Amino acid sequence: MSRRPVFPITFAGSGPGDPDMLTLGVLRALQQADVVLHDRLVSPDIIALITGRRIDVGKMGFGHHTPQPDINARLVAEAEKGQRVVRLKAGDPTIFARLDEEIEAIQSAGLDFTILPGITAASAAAAGIGQSLTRRGRNASLRILTGHDVAGFAEHDWRSLAAPGQVAAIYMGKRAARFLQGRLMIFGAAPATPITVVENASRQTQRTLSTTLYDLANTLEEAHLDGPAVILFGLCPREAAKSLPTILLEEFA
């Protein structure tokens, strides 16, 4: 009796949610997959494109989640059945998506993998407010940070981030907003530093909040956001930038 072929597991990025931002490679993988293990934040419009079995292995910050060892074991078990397995992650699988943990688990089982990147939320959010994440004369670097990690609120190089003209995309930062605000202001960030919070970037339900570092925590508390959001530190919507004082416009436009 011949053994069933074992296909490489495909790690794929669903992008921020708009199906038009899905890559052709990821779409093809979803249509060819026997089973797709997907995150909670993958949009319903993307999930609707899956033709095989769907398994929700989502996680929720500070809430219900599928334990990582269970996800690892399910990936291995499905692949060993000879299934074409896609592990679908929101955004890009290489950014805050526990990709390495899952790759290490499948490699330990003697399985192979491929990675299909997706558009990350920071890119979609910046496009949605008409801004560039980098600009000559303003910021020669872009930081992608997480608001919290396995140990709680995440620490960063606050002093360098607080310098004028810096830009950062902060993921999973809603609950950490007051912590982020305090750290940055302690290390000298201007209270008037513009910040844009984009919820559900690229989706029909996209919501944009334009605020400042000083007002960040209160703005988020009043908004009651319930969707995935990215905090764009140092950026404001293009139209709002026109009303900034000249000294701020030079730093943050």
Sequence and secondary structure as in RCSB ss.txt:
>XXXX:A:sequence
MSRRPVFPITFAGSGPGDPDMLTLGVLRALQQADVVLHDRLVSPDIIALITGRRIDVGKMGFGHHTPQPDINARL
VAEAEKGQRVVRLKAGDPTIFARLDEEIEAIQSAGLDFTILPGITAASAAAAGIGQSLTRRGRNASLRILTGHDV
AGFAEHDWRSLAAPGQVAAIYMGKRAARFLQGRLMIFGAAPATPITVVENASRQTQRTLSTTLYDLANTLEEAHL
DGPAVILFGLCPREAAKSLPTILLEEFA
>XXXX:A:secstr
        EEEEE BSS GGGS HHHHHHHHH SEEEE TTS HHHHTT  SEEEE  B TTS B  HHHHHHHH
HHHHHTT  EEEEESB TTSSS HHHHHHHHHHTT  EEEE    HHHHHHHHTT  S BTTTBS  EEEESEET
TEE    HHHHTSTT  EEEES STTHHHHHHHHHHTT  TT EEEEEESTTSTT EEEEEETTTHHHHHHHHT 
 S EEEEET   HHHHTTS HHHHHHH 
